[in-house]
Amino acid sequence: MTSQLQQLKQHSLVVADTGDLDAIRRYQPQDATTNPSLLLKAFSLAGYQGLIDEELGSVKASGSSREEQVSHAVDRLAVAMGSEISAVVPGRVSTEVAARLSFDTQASIAKAHELIELYSARGVARDRVLIKLASTWEGIRAAEALEREGIQCNLTLLFSDAQAQACFDAGVFLISPFVGRVTDWYKKETGNDYAPANDPGVQFVQGVCERANQGGYDTVVMGASFRTTGQVLALAGCPRLTISPALLEELEATEGSVSAQINASESSGKSATALSESAFRWGHNQDAMANDKLAEGIRRFHEDQLELEALIDKRLG
């Protein structure tokens, strides 16, 4: 019998939630995704040290101020690592816009353009890259504009039906509704542990998939932020799943049948009325979990960005 990972790949495209090239080569995902937290981990990997030294050397030689050097170095490193990953995966690499820009549409668009230009300079075409933005109203508006330009986006930190609907309305290429962080919130609130069948995070992503199917939206749903292989397997059939190396290893080492838990359904032919800004903000605000986790997620990504910037500043010396 084949491993659970190999069987899972028959139902969902698997994306590696890591910047570790060795792990990516081992598990052969379709795509890979990065964020400041994963860049921090990659910063300590032996295989990236030469690349880091090269990029920081180029930044230092620019003669710009230290603040500008550090800011530019973060983008250059993200793109350099993304370019290395793109040579290993057949699909796309998601590269994140800084969390501090989550409430600034125009600045997010400008940063996306900078990232695409850096990729182009390294010979990576825009159709191999997804620009990753937080699912704020401003982030979704930035994605809408970028999609019209042919720059496709991955909307992350998605916790509410309002966020999902606004992304569908905007024609976003891909969304990443979170599983584990949703479940974390409910476990903390209730003190309960949840089996995969009644896991709140799993149920949330199942609902997003159903909404996408019923509305006939082209947006790809990618389940993210898994805590257990049980959560992963409960979402077999979700179009894409982004999974950490630890869980990929567990799935690869385990035999057993995997069946689709989510099946594509016929579109009802009736799309929901596009959300206005006020309806979006009200709908999201009414979900206490989503409100808490979006704010927390942006803060955590920003904290990791600051830590990464501090490491770069120290290494620039």
Secondary structure, 3 states (H helix, E strand, C coil): CCEHHHHHCCCCEEEECCCCHHHHHHHCCCEEECCHHHHHHHHCCHHHHHHHHHHHHHHHCCCCCHHHHHHHHHHHHHHHHHHHHHCCCCCCEEEECCHHHCCCHHHHHHHHHHHHHHHHHCCCCHHHEEEEEECCHHHHHHHHHHHHCCCCEEEEEECCHHHHHHHHHHCCCEEEEECHHHHHHHHHHHCCCCCHHHCHHHHHHHHHHHHHHHHCCCCEEEEECCCCHHHHHHCCCCCEEEECHHHHHHHHHCECCCCCCCCCCCCCCCCCCCCCHHHHHHHHHCCHHHHHHHHHHHHHHHHHHHHHHHHHHHHHC
